[in-house]
Amino acid sequence: MPGEFALIERIRARAGRRDDVVLGIGDDAALLAPPPGHELAVSCDTLVAGVHFPDDTAPADIGHKALAVNLSDLAAMAAAPAWGTLALTLPDANQAWLDDFLDGFLALADEHGLALVGGDTTRGPMAITVNVFGLVPAGQALRRDGARPGEDIWVTGTIGDAAGGLAQWRARGPASAKLRHRLDRPTPRVQAGLALRGLASAGIDLSDGLAADLGHVLAASGVGARIELGRLPASRTLADHFDEPRRWALQAGGGDDYELCFTAPASRAFEIEQAMAALDLPATVVGRVVAGAGLRFDTPEGEAWTPPADGYQHFSGGHA
C-alpha cells in the first residue's frame, strides 16, 4: 500500500506548470509571482462524499467537480484562474482511484490554465478541499454589492438540470443521463465572467439555487428583486422530465448548476448579448432589481409564487 509521500509524488508528477510559479509542489509552501496591477481572488470549497456528490460518483467526475465549483467562484468575481491547491482526505491510498480523480481534475485545470502548486493528503472519510487563486485587474472584480434598482437580472445557460438529476437519483427510478451529467460535470463559466468585466454590476454563481444565491446579492446590495418564472431558462431535457410546477421548484430552489447570475443596467443588454454570443453561451434576463428588500417570484399570470420549503439540501446538508 503506497504511503502519503508516494501519493504526493504521483500528484506532483502530473501537476501543470506556469511561468509565474517560482516554486511549486515539493517544499513547505509554494512561491508565486502575481503580476503588478492585479488583485488576487481567493476561494476555497470542500466536497464531502455523500453530502456534495452521490457515493456512486466516478472518481474522474469527483475530480472535475471539485475544481469546477471553485473555478465557478472565480468566474463570479470576473477573475482569471492562476493557481490551486488540493487537500485530499481518503479512506485508503488507492493509486488507481487517485489517477482517475486526477484525470478529471487536471483536464479541467489545463483547460483554464491553472497550475496545481501544493496541498496535503490525509487518511479519513473522503473529503476534497480545493483552494483556487485568480487574477483580476485592480478595481475590476465583480462583487455582490453592486446591484441597483431598475437593473436587469440575468442568468447564463439553463438552470435546474443538476437538481433534476439529483431528484432522479434520489428517486431511484428512470433517470436522464444528461441531467446526471450536469450534476457530475458542471461547467464553470470562467470566460463569461471575464467577458462581464465592465458590463455587469454584481454577480454570483448558482451553487445553492437561484433563490438563495440571488438573495445574497440582494442583501449585499440593499435591494429587492422580482423574478418571472416563465422566463427561467430550462433545457429541453428538464422540460421533458418534469412538469412546470416541479421544474420551477428545481430552478428556483435547486442547486449545483454553477451558472452565473448577474445584474446589469438595461443599457448594457446589447453588449452583454454580443459578449455571450461570442462564447456561444445563452444568457437570459429573468427579472429586475427593485427598491426595498425581498425576492418575489411571479407566475406567468402575475401571481406571487413561493419556492417550496424543502428546497435543495445538498444530500444530507448544505454547503457554503
C-alpha positions, 0 to 999 in steps of 0.5 A, spaced: 500 500 500 503 506 497 504 511 503 502 519 503 509 521 500 508 516 494 501 519 493 504 526 493 509 524 488 504 521 483 500 528 484 506 532 483 508 528 477 502 530 473 501 537 476 501 543 470 506 548 470 506 556 469 511 561 468 509 565 474 510 559 479 517 560 482 516 554 486 511 549 486 509 542 489 515 539 493 517 544 499 513 547 505 509 552 501 509 554 494 512 561 491 508 565 486 509 571 482 502 575 481 503 580 476 503 588 478 496 591 477 492 585 479 488 583 485 488 576 487 481 572 488 481 567 493 476 561 494 476 555 497 470 549 497 470 542 500 466 536 497 464 531 502 462 524 499 455 523 500 453 530 502 456 534 495 456 528 490 452 521 490 457 515 493 456 512 486 460 518 483 466 516 478 472 518 481 474 522 474 467 526 475 469 527 483 475 530 480 472 535 475 467 537 480 471 539 485 475 544 481 469 546 477 465 549 483 471 553 485 473 555 478 465 557 478 467 562 484 472 565 480 468 566 474 463 570 479 468 575 481 470 576 473 477 573 475 482 569 471 484 562 474 492 562 476 493 557 481 490 551 486 491 547 491 488 540 493 487 537 500 485 530 499 482 526 505 481 518 503 479 512 506 485 508 503 491 510 498 488 507 492 493 509 486 488 507 481 482 511 484 487 517 485 489 517 477 482 517 475 480 523 480 486 526 477 484 525 470 478 529 471 481 534 475 487 536 471 483 536 464 479 541 467 485 545 470 489 545 463 483 547 460 483 554 464 490 554 465 491 553 472 497 550 475 496 545 481 502 548 486 501 544 493 496 541 498 496 535 503 493 528 503 490 525 509 487 518 511 479 519 513 472 519 510 473 522 503 473 529 503 476 534 497 478 541 499 480 545 493 483 552 494 483 556 487 487 563 486 485 568 480 487 574 477 483 580 476 485 587 474 485 592 480 478 595 481 475 590 476 472 584 480 465 583 480 462 583 487 455 582 490 454 589 492 453 592 486 446 591 484 441 597 483 434 598 482 431 598 475 437 593 473 436 587 469 437 580 472 440 575 468 442 568 468 447 564 463 445 557 460 439 553 463 438 552 470 435 546 474 438 540 470 443 538 476 437 538 481 433 534 476 438 529 476 439 529 483 431 528 484 432 522 479 437 519 483 434 520 489 428 517 486 431 511 484 427 510 478 428 512 470 433 517 470 436 522 464 443 521 463 444 528 461 441 531 467 446 526 471 451 529 467 450 536 469 450 534 476 457 530 475 460 535 470 458 542 471 461 547 467 464 553 470 463 559 466 470 562 467 470 566 460 463 569 461 465 572 467 471 575 464 467 577 458 462 581 464 468 585 466 465 592 465 458 590 463 455 587 469 454 590 476 454 584 481 454 577 480 454 570 483 454 563 481 448 558 482 451 553 487 445 553 492 439 555 487 437 561 484 433 563 490 438 563 495 444 565 491 440 571 488 438 573 495 445 574 497 446 579 492 440 582 494 442 583 501 449 585 499 446 590 495 440 593 499 435 591 494 429 587 492 428 583 486 422 580 482 423 574 478 418 571 472 418 564 472 416 563 465 422 566 463 427 561 467 431 558 462 430 550 462 433 545 457 429 541 453 431 535 457 428 538 464 422 540 460 421 533 458 422 530 465 418 534 469 412 538 469 412 546 470 410 546 477 416 541 479 421 544 474 420 551 477 421 548 484 428 545 481 430 552 478 428 556 483 430 552 489 435 547 486 442 547 486 449 545 483 448 548 476 454 553 477 451 558 472 452 565 473 447 570 475 448 577 474 445 584 474 446 589 469 443 596 467 438 595 461 443 599 457 448 594 457 443 588 454 446 589 447 453 588 449 452 583 454 448 579 448 454 580 443 459 578 449 455 571 450 454 570 443 461 570 442 462 564 447 456 561 444 453 561 451 445 563 452 444 568 457 437 570 459 434 576 463 429 573 468 427 579 472 429 586 475 432 589 481 427 593 485 427 598 491 426 595 498 428 588 500 425 581 498 425 576 492 418 575 489 417 570 484 411 571 479 407 566 475 406 567 468 399 570 470 402 575 475 401 571 481 406 571 487 409 564 487 413 561 493 419 556 492 417 550 496 420 549 503 424 543 502 428 546 497 435 543 495 439 540 501 445 538 498 444 530 500 444 530 507 446 538 508 448 544 505 454 547 503 457 554 503 
